[in-house]
Amino acid sequence: MVSLESLQPGESGIVEIVEAGQFENGLSVRLRALGLSSTHQVSMVRRGWFGGPLVVRAGKATEIAIRRTEAELVKVRKV
C-alpha cells in the first residue's frame, strides 16, 4: 500500500484507507464525498509544480484537485 501522493501521472490504484490525520473526521468525510472512498479506483492525472495540488480522477469522470498533504492520508493499492 502506498499513499495517493506517491502515484505518478497515468498510474492508478484502488483506495484502501482514508486516514483522518490531524484534521480528524471532517477531511475524511470530505474526501469520501468527492469519491475517494474504499474500493474506488483513482488515477493520478497531473502533479502541480513546486509542491502544488494534485489532480486526481475518481471513478471514470470526476476530476478533483487536492493538496499533497490530503493525498498523503489516502492509502491505495496500485493496479
PyMOL Python script that loads the backbone (N, CA, C, O; Angstrom):
from pymol import cmd

cmd.read_pdbstr("""\
ATOM      1  N   MET A   1       0.835  -1.177   0.000  1.00  0.00           N
ATOM      2  CA  MET A   1       0.000   0.000   0.000  1.00  0.00           C
ATOM      3  C   MET A   1       0.883   1.244   0.000  1.00  0.00           C
ATOM      4  O   MET A   1       1.882   1.309   0.716  1.00  0.00           O
ATOM      5  N   VAL A   2       0.504   2.226  -0.809  1.00  0.00           N
ATOM      6  CA  VAL A   2       1.244   3.483  -0.906  1.00  0.00           C
ATOM      7  C   VAL A   2       0.253   4.634  -0.762  1.00  0.00           C
ATOM      8  O   VAL A   2      -0.959   4.437  -0.854  1.00  0.00           O
ATOM      9  N   SER A   3       0.776   5.832  -0.538  1.00  0.00           N
ATOM     10  CA  SER A   3      -0.118   6.986  -0.456  1.00  0.00           C
ATOM     11  C   SER A   3      -0.503   7.435  -1.864  1.00  0.00           C
ATOM     12  O   SER A   3       0.243   7.222  -2.820  1.00  0.00           O
ATOM     13  N   LEU A   4      -1.649   8.045  -1.975  1.00  0.00           N
ATOM     14  CA  LEU A   4      -2.103   8.590  -3.251  1.00  0.00           C
ATOM     15  C   LEU A   4      -1.099   9.612  -3.766  1.00  0.00           C
ATOM     16  O   LEU A   4      -0.907   9.733  -4.976  1.00  0.00           O
ATOM     17  N   GLU A   5      -0.464  10.339  -2.875  1.00  0.00           N
ATOM     18  CA  GLU A   5       0.513  11.364  -3.240  1.00  0.00           C
ATOM     19  C   GLU A   5       1.699  10.779  -4.000  1.00  0.00           C
ATOM     20  O   GLU A   5       2.324  11.482  -4.794  1.00  0.00           O
ATOM     21  N   SER A   6       2.019   9.513  -3.772  1.00  0.00           N
ATOM     22  CA  SER A   6       3.194   8.910  -4.404  1.00  0.00           C
ATOM     23  C   SER A   6       2.932   8.401  -5.825  1.00  0.00           C
ATOM     24  O   SER A   6       3.877   8.049  -6.530  1.00  0.00           O
ATOM     25  N   LEU A   7       1.671   8.356  -6.256  1.00  0.00           N
ATOM     26  CA  LEU A   7       1.383   7.918  -7.624  1.00  0.00           C
ATOM     27  C   LEU A   7       1.892   8.949  -8.625  1.00  0.00           C
ATOM     28  O   LEU A   7       1.860  10.151  -8.364  1.00  0.00           O
ATOM     29  N   GLN A   8       2.355   8.472  -9.754  1.00  0.00           N
ATOM     30  CA  GLN A   8       2.814   9.330 -10.842  1.00  0.00           C
ATOM     31  C   GLN A   8       1.680   9.477 -11.863  1.00  0.00           C
ATOM     32  O   GLN A   8       0.793   8.624 -11.917  1.00  0.00           O
ATOM     33  N   PRO A   9       1.692  10.543 -12.674  1.00  0.00           N
ATOM     34  CA  PRO A   9       0.651  10.703 -13.687  1.00  0.00           C
ATOM     35  C   PRO A   9       0.518   9.449 -14.554  1.00  0.00           C
ATOM     36  O   PRO A   9       1.507   8.898 -15.038  1.00  0.00           O
ATOM     37  N   GLY A  10      -0.724   9.016 -14.735  1.00  0.00           N
ATOM     38  CA  GLY A  10      -1.003   7.811 -15.505  1.00  0.00           C
ATOM     39  C   GLY A  10      -1.146   6.565 -14.652  1.00  0.00           C
ATOM     40  O   GLY A  10      -1.696   5.569 -15.120  1.00  0.00           O
ATOM     41  N   GLU A  11      -0.667   6.587 -13.411  1.00  0.00           N
ATOM     42  CA  GLU A  11      -0.788   5.424 -12.529  1.00  0.00           C
ATOM     43  C   GLU A  11      -2.146   5.434 -11.833  1.00  0.00           C
ATOM     44  O   GLU A  11      -2.739   6.486 -11.597  1.00  0.00           O
ATOM     45  N   SER A  12      -2.620   4.226 -11.511  1.00  0.00           N
ATOM     46  CA  SER A  12      -3.917   4.064 -10.861  1.00  0.00           C
ATOM     47  C   SER A  12      -3.785   3.212  -9.620  1.00  0.00           C
ATOM     48  O   SER A  12      -2.798   2.503  -9.428  1.00  0.00           O
ATOM     49  N   GLY A  13      -4.802   3.297  -8.783  1.00  0.00           N
ATOM     50  CA  GLY A  13      -4.839   2.481  -7.586  1.00  0.00           C
ATOM     51  C   GLY A  13      -6.262   2.352  -7.074  1.00  0.00           C
ATOM     52  O   GLY A  13      -7.161   3.088  -7.482  1.00  0.00           O
ATOM     53  N   ILE A  14      -6.443   1.407  -6.177  1.00  0.00           N
ATOM     54  CA  ILE A  14      -7.724   1.203  -5.504  1.00  0.00           C
ATOM     55  C   ILE A  14      -7.573   1.750  -4.091  1.00  0.00           C
ATOM     56  O   ILE A  14      -6.632   1.397  -3.381  1.00  0.00           O
ATOM     57  N   VAL A  15      -8.498   2.607  -3.685  1.00  0.00           N
ATOM     58  CA  VAL A  15      -8.437   3.203  -2.349  1.00  0.00           C
ATOM     59  C   VAL A  15      -8.662   2.116  -1.306  1.00  0.00           C
ATOM     60  O   VAL A  15      -9.642   1.373  -1.374  1.00  0.00           O
ATOM     61  N   GLU A  16      -7.758   2.026  -0.347  1.00  0.00           N
ATOM     62  CA  GLU A  16      -7.867   1.067   0.749  1.00  0.00           C
ATOM     63  C   GLU A  16      -8.288   1.754   2.048  1.00  0.00           C
ATOM     64  O   GLU A  16      -9.189   1.281   2.741  1.00  0.00           O
ATOM     65  N   ILE A  17      -7.631   2.876   2.377  1.00  0.00           N
ATOM     66  CA  ILE A  17      -7.866   3.560   3.654  1.00  0.00           C
ATOM     67  C   ILE A  17      -7.837   5.065   3.425  1.00  0.00           C
ATOM     68  O   ILE A  17      -7.007   5.567   2.667  1.00  0.00           O
ATOM     69  N   VAL A  18      -8.747   5.784   4.084  1.00  0.00           N
ATOM     70  CA  VAL A  18      -8.686   7.243   4.146  1.00  0.00           C
ATOM     71  C   VAL A  18      -8.477   7.581   5.615  1.00  0.00           C
ATOM     72  O   VAL A  18      -9.397   7.466   6.424  1.00  0.00           O
ATOM     73  N   GLU A  19      -7.252   8.002   5.954  1.00  0.00           N
ATOM     74  CA  GLU A  19      -6.921   8.307   7.343  1.00  0.00           C
ATOM     75  C   GLU A  19      -7.455   9.683   7.717  1.00  0.00           C
ATOM     76  O   GLU A  19      -7.617  10.551   6.859  1.00  0.00           O
ATOM     77  N   ALA A  20      -7.726   9.874   8.998  1.00  0.00           N
ATOM     78  CA  ALA A  20      -8.240  11.165   9.465  1.00  0.00           C
ATOM     79  C   ALA A  20      -7.124  12.187   9.599  1.00  0.00           C
ATOM     80  O   ALA A  20      -7.342  13.363   9.308  1.00  0.00           O
ATOM     81  N   GLY A  21      -5.938  11.780  10.030  1.00  0.00           N
ATOM     82  CA  GLY A  21      -4.834  12.712  10.215  1.00  0.00           C
ATOM     83  C   GLY A  21      -5.159  13.769  11.249  1.00  0.00           C
ATOM     84  O   GLY A  21      -6.011  13.555  12.111  1.00  0.00           O
ATOM     85  N   GLN A  22      -4.492  14.905  11.172  1.00  0.00           N
ATOM     86  CA  GLN A  22      -4.692  15.959  12.158  1.00  0.00           C
ATOM     87  C   GLN A  22      -6.027  16.680  11.985  1.00  0.00           C
ATOM     88  O   GLN A  22      -6.445  17.430  12.867  1.00  0.00           O
ATOM     89  N   PHE A  23      -6.696  16.458  10.860  1.00  0.00           N
ATOM     90  CA  PHE A  23      -7.952  17.153  10.586  1.00  0.00           C
ATOM     91  C   PHE A  23      -9.156  16.393  11.113  1.00  0.00           C
ATOM     92  O   PHE A  23     -10.291  16.848  10.971  1.00  0.00           O
ATOM     93  N   GLU A  24      -8.918  15.249  11.715  1.00  0.00           N
ATOM     94  CA  GLU A  24      -9.944  14.382  12.258  1.00  0.00           C
ATOM     95  C   GLU A  24     -10.942  13.979  11.188  1.00  0.00           C
ATOM     96  O   GLU A  24     -10.556  13.747  10.043  1.00  0.00           O
ATOM     97  N   ASN A  25     -12.206  13.892  11.538  1.00  0.00           N
ATOM     98  CA  ASN A  25     -13.176  13.304  10.612  1.00  0.00           C
ATOM     99  C   ASN A  25     -13.618  14.217   9.481  1.00  0.00           C
ATOM    100  O   ASN A  25     -14.042  13.717   8.438  1.00  0.00           O
ATOM    101  N   GLY A  26     -13.539  15.534   9.638  1.00  0.00           N
ATOM    102  CA  GLY A  26     -14.025  16.449   8.607  1.00  0.00           C
ATOM    103  C   GLY A  26     -13.388  16.218   7.256  1.00  0.00           C
ATOM    104  O   GLY A  26     -14.080  16.174   6.239  1.00  0.00           O
ATOM    105  N   LEU A  27     -12.076  16.070   7.236  1.00  0.00           N
ATOM    106  CA  LEU A  27     -11.376  15.869   5.968  1.00  0.00           C
ATOM    107  C   LEU A  27     -11.706  14.514   5.369  1.00  0.00           C
ATOM    108  O   LEU A  27     -11.939  14.416   4.164  1.00  0.00           O
ATOM    109  N   SER A  28     -11.730  13.472   6.178  1.00  0.00           N
ATOM    110  CA  SER A  28     -12.013  12.146   5.623  1.00  0.00           C
ATOM    111  C   SER A  28     -13.434  12.087   5.065  1.00  0.00           C
ATOM    112  O   SER A  28     -13.672  11.420   4.058  1.00  0.00           O
ATOM    113  N   VAL A  29     -14.377  12.771   5.702  1.00  0.00           N
ATOM    114  CA  VAL A  29     -15.748  12.826   5.176  1.00  0.00           C
ATOM    115  C   VAL A  29     -15.760  13.561   3.840  1.00  0.00           C
ATOM    116  O   VAL A  29     -16.419  13.124   2.897  1.00  0.00           O
ATOM    117  N   ARG A  30     -15.035  14.673   3.756  1.00  0.00           N
ATOM    118  CA  ARG A  30     -14.970  15.450   2.510  1.00  0.00           C
ATOM    119  C   ARG A  30     -14.354  14.628   1.379  1.00  0.00           C
ATOM    120  O   ARG A  30     -14.869  14.625   0.261  1.00  0.00           O
ATOM    121  N   LEU A  31     -13.255  13.932   1.667  1.00  0.00           N
ATOM    122  CA  LEU A  31     -12.600  13.119   0.639  1.00  0.00           C
ATOM    123  C   LEU A  31     -13.517  12.001   0.157  1.00  0.00           C
ATOM    124  O   LEU A  31     -13.564  11.705  -1.037  1.00  0.00           O
ATOM    125  N   ARG A  32     -14.239  11.384   1.073  1.00  0.00           N
ATOM    126  CA  ARG A  32     -15.177  10.328   0.674  1.00  0.00           C
ATOM    127  C   ARG A  32     -16.299  10.897  -0.197  1.00  0.00           C
ATOM    128  O   ARG A  32     -16.716  10.264  -1.166  1.00  0.00           O
ATOM    129  N   ALA A  33     -16.786  12.094   0.151  1.00  0.00           N
ATOM    130  CA  ALA A  33     -17.849  12.726  -0.635  1.00  0.00           C
ATOM    131  C   ALA A  33     -17.381  13.039  -2.056  1.00  0.00           C
ATOM    132  O   ALA A  33     -18.183  13.048  -2.990  1.00  0.00           O
ATOM    133  N   LEU A  34     -16.089  13.292  -2.215  1.00  0.00           N
ATOM    134  CA  LEU A  34     -15.530  13.577  -3.537  1.00  0.00           C
ATOM    135  C   LEU A  34     -15.257  12.306  -4.346  1.00  0.00           C
ATOM    136  O   LEU A  34     -14.874  12.389  -5.513  1.00  0.00           O
ATOM    137  N   GLY A  35     -15.450  11.141  -3.740  1.00  0.00           N
ATOM    138  CA  GLY A  35     -15.251   9.887  -4.460  1.00  0.00           C
ATOM    139  C   GLY A  35     -14.014   9.117  -4.059  1.00  0.00           C
ATOM    140  O   GLY A  35     -13.704   8.092  -4.668  1.00  0.00           O
ATOM    141  N   LEU A  36     -13.293   9.587  -3.042  1.00  0.00           N
ATOM    142  CA  LEU A  36     -12.088   8.885  -2.589  1.00  0.00           C
ATOM    143  C   LEU A  36     -12.431   8.008  -1.395  1.00  0.00           C
ATOM    144  O   LEU A  36     -11.965   8.247  -0.281  1.00  0.00           O
ATOM    145  N   SER A  37     -13.250   6.991  -1.635  1.00  0.00           N
ATOM    146  CA  SER A  37     -13.629   6.086  -0.564  1.00  0.00           C
ATOM    147  C   SER A  37     -13.169   4.672  -0.893  1.00  0.00           C
ATOM    148  O   SER A  37     -12.812   4.367  -2.031  1.00  0.00           O
ATOM    149  N   SER A  38     -13.185   3.830   0.110  1.00  0.00           N
ATOM    150  CA  SER A  38     -12.666   2.464  -0.024  1.00  0.00           C
ATOM    151  C   SER A  38     -13.263   1.747  -1.221  1.00  0.00           C
ATOM    152  O   SER A  38     -14.449   1.879  -1.522  1.00  0.00           O
ATOM    153  N   THR A  39     -12.436   1.003  -1.878  1.00  0.00           N
ATOM    154  CA  THR A  39     -12.715   0.158  -3.046  1.00  0.00           C
ATOM    155  C   THR A  39     -12.921   0.933  -4.347  1.00  0.00           C
ATOM    156  O   THR A  39     -13.137   0.311  -5.387  1.00  0.00           O
ATOM    157  N   HIS A  40     -12.863   2.253  -4.328  1.00  0.00           N
ATOM    158  CA  HIS A  40     -12.992   3.027  -5.567  1.00  0.00           C
ATOM    159  C   HIS A  40     -11.638   3.167  -6.250  1.00  0.00           C
ATOM    160  O   HIS A  40     -10.606   3.278  -5.588  1.00  0.00           O
ATOM    161  N   GLN A  41     -11.653   3.162  -7.571  1.00  0.00           N
ATOM    162  CA  GLN A  41     -10.412   3.335  -8.324  1.00  0.00           C
ATOM    163  C   GLN A  41     -10.122   4.817  -8.515  1.00  0.00           C
ATOM    164  O   GLN A  41     -11.024   5.611  -8.781  1.00  0.00           O
ATOM    165  N   VAL A  42      -8.855   5.175  -8.377  1.00  0.00           N
ATOM    166  CA  VAL A  42      -8.406   6.549  -8.600  1.00  0.00           C
ATOM    167  C   VAL A  42      -7.199   6.522  -9.530  1.00  0.00           C
ATOM    168  O   VAL A  42      -6.450   5.545  -9.567  1.00  0.00           O
ATOM    169  N   SER A  43      -7.021   7.603 -10.277  1.00  0.00           N
ATOM    170  CA  SER A  43      -5.882   7.733 -11.183  1.00  0.00           C
ATOM    171  C   SER A  43      -5.263   9.105 -10.999  1.00  0.00           C
ATOM    172  O   SER A  43      -5.973  10.096 -10.828  1.00  0.00           O
ATOM    173  N   MET A  44      -3.943   9.163 -11.034  1.00  0.00           N
ATOM    174  CA  MET A  44      -3.250  10.447 -10.968  1.00  0.00           C
ATOM    175  C   MET A  44      -3.270  11.058 -12.369  1.00  0.00           C
ATOM    176  O   MET A  44      -2.797  10.441 -13.324  1.00  0.00           O
ATOM    177  N   VAL A  45      -3.811  12.257 -12.489  1.00  0.00           N
ATOM    178  CA  VAL A  45      -3.881  12.937 -13.784  1.00  0.00           C
ATOM    179  C   VAL A  45      -2.658  13.820 -13.965  1.00  0.00           C
ATOM    180  O   VAL A  45      -1.943  13.703 -14.961  1.00  0.00           O
ATOM    181  N   ARG A  46      -2.415  14.709 -12.996  1.00  0.00           N
ATOM    182  CA  ARG A  46      -1.211  15.543 -13.068  1.00  0.00           C
ATOM    183  C   ARG A  46      -0.828  16.043 -11.689  1.00  0.00           C
ATOM    184  O   ARG A  46      -1.636  16.089 -10.761  1.00  0.00           O
ATOM    185  N   ARG A  47       0.430  16.412 -11.595  1.00  0.00           N
ATOM    186  CA  ARG A  47       1.010  16.904 -10.352  1.00  0.00           C
ATOM    187  C   ARG A  47       1.376  18.373 -10.552  1.00  0.00           C
ATOM    188  O   ARG A  47       2.047  18.728 -11.521  1.00  0.00           O
ATOM    189  N   GLY A  48       0.927  19.223  -9.626  1.00  0.00           N
ATOM    190  CA  GLY A  48       1.235  20.648  -9.722  1.00  0.00           C
ATOM    191  C   GLY A  48       2.719  20.910  -9.514  1.00  0.00           C
ATOM    192  O   GLY A  48       3.403  20.156  -8.822  1.00  0.00           O
ATOM    193  N   TRP A  49       3.203  21.973 -10.113  1.00  0.00           N
ATOM    194  CA  TRP A  49       4.609  22.349  -9.982  1.00  0.00           C
ATOM    195  C   TRP A  49       4.894  22.881  -8.599  1.00  0.00           C
ATOM    196  O   TRP A  49       4.014  23.427  -7.934  1.00  0.00           O
ATOM    197  N   PHE A  50       6.128  22.717  -8.172  1.00  0.00           N
ATOM    198  CA  PHE A  50       6.625  23.300  -6.922  1.00  0.00           C
ATOM    199  C   PHE A  50       5.745  22.958  -5.720  1.00  0.00           C
ATOM    200  O   PHE A  50       5.466  23.820  -4.887  1.00  0.00           O
ATOM    201  N   GLY A  51       5.314  21.721  -5.633  1.00  0.00           N
ATOM    202  CA  GLY A  51       4.511  21.292  -4.487  1.00  0.00           C
ATOM    203  C   GLY A  51       3.057  21.709  -4.567  1.00  0.00           C
ATOM    204  O   GLY A  51       2.357  21.717  -3.554  1.00  0.00           O
ATOM    205  N   GLY A  52       2.593  22.056  -5.761  1.00  0.00           N
ATOM    206  CA  GLY A  52       1.203  22.470  -5.949  1.00  0.00           C
ATOM    207  C   GLY A  52       0.245  21.298  -5.820  1.00  0.00           C
ATOM    208  O   GLY A  52       0.667  20.178  -5.532  1.00  0.00           O
ATOM    209  N   PRO A  53      -1.039  21.547  -6.032  1.00  0.00           N
ATOM    210  CA  PRO A  53      -2.041  20.497  -5.850  1.00  0.00           C
ATOM    211  C   PRO A  53      -1.924  19.382  -6.890  1.00  0.00           C
ATOM    212  O   PRO A  53      -1.295  19.536  -7.937  1.00  0.00           O
ATOM    213  N   LEU A  54      -2.550  18.266  -6.560  1.00  0.00           N
ATOM    214  CA  LEU A  54      -2.597  17.104  -7.439  1.00  0.00           C
ATOM    215  C   LEU A  54      -3.977  17.034  -8.070  1.00  0.00           C
ATOM    216  O   LEU A  54      -4.976  17.312  -7.408  1.00  0.00           O
ATOM    217  N   VAL A  55      -4.041  16.669  -9.332  1.00  0.00           N
ATOM    218  CA  VAL A  55      -5.329  16.444  -9.987  1.00  0.00           C
ATOM    219  C   VAL A  55      -5.505  14.938 -10.088  1.00  0.00           C
ATOM    220  O   VAL A  55      -4.687  14.234 -10.681  1.00  0.00           O
ATOM    221  N   VAL A  56      -6.597  14.458  -9.491  1.00  0.00           N
ATOM    222  CA  VAL A  56      -6.860  13.030  -9.380  1.00  0.00           C
ATOM    223  C   VAL A  56      -8.215  12.734 -10.013  1.00  0.00           C
ATOM    224  O   VAL A  56      -9.171  13.488  -9.826  1.00  0.00           O
ATOM    225  N   ARG A  57      -8.296  11.644 -10.758  1.00  0.00           N
ATOM    226  CA  ARG A  57      -9.578  11.200 -11.308  1.00  0.00           C
ATOM    227  C   ARG A  57     -10.126  10.116 -10.388  1.00  0.00           C
ATOM    228  O   ARG A  57      -9.478   9.099 -10.144  1.00  0.00           O
ATOM    229  N   ALA A  58     -11.326  10.354  -9.885  1.00  0.00           N
ATOM    230  CA  ALA A  58     -12.012   9.375  -9.036  1.00  0.00           C
ATOM    231  C   ALA A  58     -13.119   8.748  -9.872  1.00  0.00           C
ATOM    232  O   ALA A  58     -14.032   9.443 -10.319  1.00  0.00           O
ATOM    233  N   GLY A  59     -13.044   7.452 -10.081  1.00  0.00           N
ATOM    234  CA  GLY A  59     -14.010   6.800 -10.952  1.00  0.00           C
ATOM    235  C   GLY A  59     -13.661   7.071 -12.405  1.00  0.00           C
ATOM    236  O   GLY A  59     -12.487   7.122 -12.773  1.00  0.00           O
ATOM    237  N   LYS A  60     -14.690   7.244 -13.232  1.00  0.00           N
ATOM    238  CA  LYS A  60     -14.448   7.429 -14.665  1.00  0.00           C
ATOM    239  C   LYS A  60     -14.489   8.881 -15.103  1.00  0.00           C
ATOM    240  O   LYS A  60     -13.868   9.232 -16.107  1.00  0.00           O
ATOM    241  N   ALA A  61     -15.209   9.743 -14.374  1.00  0.00           N
ATOM    242  CA  ALA A  61     -15.415  11.090 -14.898  1.00  0.00           C
ATOM    243  C   ALA A  61     -15.100  12.223 -13.930  1.00  0.00           C
ATOM    244  O   ALA A  61     -14.975  13.367 -14.366  1.00  0.00           O
ATOM    245  N   THR A  62     -14.968  11.954 -12.651  1.00  0.00           N
ATOM    246  CA  THR A  62     -14.780  13.021 -11.675  1.00  0.00           C
ATOM    247  C   THR A  62     -13.304  13.336 -11.495  1.00  0.00           C
ATOM    248  O   THR A  62     -12.524  12.464 -11.112  1.00  0.00           O
ATOM    249  N   GLU A  63     -12.917  14.574 -11.769  1.00  0.00           N
ATOM    250  CA  GLU A  63     -11.543  15.020 -11.527  1.00  0.00           C
ATOM    251  C   GLU A  63     -11.558  16.049 -10.412  1.00  0.00           C
ATOM    252  O   GLU A  63     -12.344  16.997 -10.437  1.00  0.00           O
ATOM    253  N   ILE A  64     -10.681  15.856  -9.431  1.00  0.00           N
ATOM    254  CA  ILE A  64     -10.604  16.778  -8.303  1.00  0.00           C
ATOM    255  C   ILE A  64      -9.156  17.185  -8.083  1.00  0.00           C
ATOM    256  O   ILE A  64      -8.233  16.430  -8.389  1.00  0.00           O
ATOM    257  N   ALA A  65      -8.967  18.373  -7.555  1.00  0.00           N
ATOM    258  CA  ALA A  65      -7.633  18.845  -7.178  1.00  0.00           C
ATOM    259  C   ALA A  65      -7.558  18.815  -5.660  1.00  0.00           C
ATOM    260  O   ALA A  65      -8.419  19.374  -4.981  1.00  0.00           O
ATOM    261  N   ILE A  66      -6.531  18.164  -5.128  1.00  0.00           N
ATOM    262  CA  ILE A  66      -6.365  18.105  -3.679  1.00  0.00           C
ATOM    263  C   ILE A  66      -4.929  18.447  -3.309  1.00  0.00           C
ATOM    264  O   ILE A  66      -4.005  18.296  -4.108  1.00  0.00           O
ATOM    265  N   ARG A  67      -4.771  18.910  -2.082  1.00  0.00           N
ATOM    266  CA  ARG A  67      -3.436  19.221  -1.570  1.00  0.00           C
ATOM    267  C   ARG A  67      -2.641  17.928  -1.399  1.00  0.00           C
ATOM    268  O   ARG A  67      -3.207  16.854  -1.198  1.00  0.00           O
ATOM    269  N   ARG A  68      -1.343  18.052  -1.482  1.00  0.00           N
ATOM    270  CA  ARG A  68      -0.476  16.882  -1.283  1.00  0.00           C
ATOM    271  C   ARG A  68      -0.624  16.315   0.123  1.00  0.00           C
ATOM    272  O   ARG A  68      -0.579  15.099   0.311  1.00  0.00           O
ATOM    273  N   THR A  69      -0.802  17.192   1.115  1.00  0.00           N
ATOM    274  CA  THR A  69      -0.967  16.705   2.494  1.00  0.00           C
ATOM    275  C   THR A  69      -2.239  15.884   2.633  1.00  0.00           C
ATOM    276  O   THR A  69      -2.276  14.934   3.415  1.00  0.00           O
ATOM    277  N   GLU A  70      -3.279  16.233   1.891  1.00  0.00           N
ATOM    278  CA  GLU A  70      -4.513  15.446   1.910  1.00  0.00           C
ATOM    279  C   GLU A  70      -4.303  14.116   1.193  1.00  0.00           C
ATOM    280  O   GLU A  70      -4.790  13.079   1.645  1.00  0.00           O
ATOM    281  N   ALA A  71      -3.583  14.148   0.082  1.00  0.00           N
ATOM    282  CA  ALA A  71      -3.334  12.925  -0.686  1.00  0.00           C
ATOM    283  C   ALA A  71      -2.494  11.927   0.103  1.00  0.00           C
ATOM    284  O   ALA A  71      -2.607  10.720  -0.109  1.00  0.00           O
ATOM    285  N   GLU A  72      -1.655  12.416   1.007  1.00  0.00           N
ATOM    286  CA  GLU A  72      -0.843  11.515   1.831  1.00  0.00           C
ATOM    287  C   GLU A  72      -1.702  10.694   2.784  1.00  0.00           C
ATOM    288  O   GLU A  72      -1.271   9.636   3.243  1.00  0.00           O
ATOM    289  N   LEU A  73      -2.907  11.161   3.087  1.00  0.00           N
ATOM    290  CA  LEU A  73      -3.799  10.455   4.002  1.00  0.00           C
ATOM    291  C   LEU A  73      -4.599   9.353   3.317  1.00  0.00           C
ATOM    292  O   LEU A  73      -5.239   8.540   3.985  1.00  0.00           O
ATOM    293  N   VAL A  74      -4.565   9.325   1.989  1.00  0.00           N
ATOM    294  CA  VAL A  74      -5.301   8.311   1.226  1.00  0.00           C
ATOM    295  C   VAL A  74      -4.315   7.217   0.827  1.00  0.00           C
ATOM    296  O   VAL A  74      -3.363   7.464   0.086  1.00  0.00           O
ATOM    297  N   LYS A  75      -4.554   6.014   1.323  1.00  0.00           N
ATOM    298  CA  LYS A  75      -3.686   4.874   1.013  1.00  0.00           C
ATOM    299  C   LYS A  75      -4.333   4.035  -0.078  1.00  0.00           C
ATOM    300  O   LYS A  75      -5.506   3.675   0.009  1.00  0.00           O
ATOM    301  N   VAL A  76      -3.543   3.728  -1.112  1.00  0.00           N
ATOM    302  CA  VAL A  76      -4.060   2.978  -2.256  1.00  0.00           C
ATOM    303  C   VAL A  76      -3.202   1.744  -2.525  1.00  0.00           C
ATOM    304  O   VAL A  76      -2.037   1.665  -2.136  1.00  0.00           O
ATOM    305  N   ARG A  77      -3.824   0.793  -3.201  1.00  0.00           N
ATOM    306  CA  ARG A  77      -3.120  -0.389  -3.701  1.00  0.00           C
ATOM    307  C   ARG A  77      -2.996  -0.196  -5.205  1.00  0.00           C
ATOM    308  O   ARG A  77      -4.004  -0.099  -5.904  1.00  0.00           O
ATOM    309  N   LYS A  78      -1.758  -0.140  -5.711  1.00  0.00           N
ATOM    310  CA  LYS A  78      -1.540   0.094  -7.148  1.00  0.00           C
ATOM    311  C   LYS A  78      -2.144  -1.027  -7.979  1.00  0.00           C
ATOM    312  O   LYS A  78      -2.133  -2.195  -7.592  1.00  0.00           O
ATOM    313  N   VAL A  79      -2.674  -0.632  -9.139  1.00  0.00           N
ATOM    314  CA  VAL A  79      -3.199  -1.630 -10.089  1.00  0.00           C
ATOM    315  C   VAL A  79      -2.532  -1.436 -11.431  1.00  0.00           C
ATOM    316  O   VAL A  79      -2.824  -2.167 -12.377  1.00  0.00           O
TER     317      VAL A  79
END
""", "prot")
cmd.dss("prot")
cmd.show_as("cartoon", "prot")
cmd.util.cbc("prot")
cmd.orient("prot")
